[in-house]
């Protein structure tokens, strides 16, 4: 009889903890936000969640999950390091596990979640990154007497095929000789080539609006392609400048936002993330766009989540910077916001690495419970390992989670801990 009474009381305890509602922040007042844009905090935070130390096999869900995670937090790695952790049950709209969830930590490449969700929310699913070609002057006897103007849109996917298309457009116009200048219009963004807080000895991308093959040697590659295609360069010089208002359009090459997100998230490509970051900045209408303009848009989104943006530090869009400081709670709220907004989720979810299948999770979490189930963004910089994303629990509930390990000597220690947390969430 005592045994059954114990199980009954455990079940009541689980039900109480799982559905408990504690409101700690005031709702953010913003008359411009309505409907799905406003995620009220009334079911979000549950600071009283305290996992039990009882054997997990004897506990109902979710106490069994909480006990598993609690046991993992006893690892010796936390004698010299820390972790911010939050798990949220999206199906029940309730917090499942909290541990240092508001502690400010360096997010590494999970910073890309903030960049991606802000970009989708701000720019929309039909947004395209564009690199364009214009000319000014006159075309006489198959000779362009004037300027050829290349307008950069910071498209990291612009490649040799796109460059060839530029030159073929000139040939279709009947031009076989250029006499004048090739102008590189990089006015989309400021002249800073690296992000704030990037390490000088790291493998950093170059932040230029005119890119080809992810490199900032656009005009050199254009000159070579013109020569290779038989176009005569008669006294042509290259220079930086801006497109005149009366310049005539020749052609554009574009790539869609989902094409950028795919590599940015699955392969954790830092240049792609910074390119998206500056699309956000440019969407404010400022020329040149700066990191501060992108931060303003990120702060607006954080307000939508019901949090105070002044409580966080954003320096770049990729997570390379040592100056970024976010929390596990912020990452989880971002994931919850995306899950509740179909347009955002439809673009974000396919871009995330899939455990045991692709991207940066291809070689991780190959167990039957996690493989093909966990979809999450990884992050690694010196001393930091992070993981944040979605999974489905054994009872069919959809979960989102964020784990930021900081102060670890070996990234594998953080990854191993994160993989075991995901196993704890997914296994029966």
Secondary structure by P-SEA (a helix, b strand, c coil): caaaaaaaaaaaaaaaaaabbbbcccccccccccccccccccccccccccccccccccccaaaaaaaaaaaaacccccccbbbbbbbbccccccccccccccccccccccaaaaaaaaaaaccccccccccbbbbccccccccccccbbbbbcccccccaaaaaaaaaaaaaacccccccccccccccccccccccccccccccccccccccccccaaaaaaaaaaaaacccccbbbbbbbbbcccccccbbbbbcaaaaaaaacccccaaaaaaaaaaaaaccccccccaaaaaaaaaaaaaaaccccccccccccccccccbbbcaaaaaaaaaaaaacaaaaaaccccccccccccccccccccccccccbbbbbbbcccccccccccccccbbbbbbbbbbcccccaaaaaaaaaaaaaaaccc
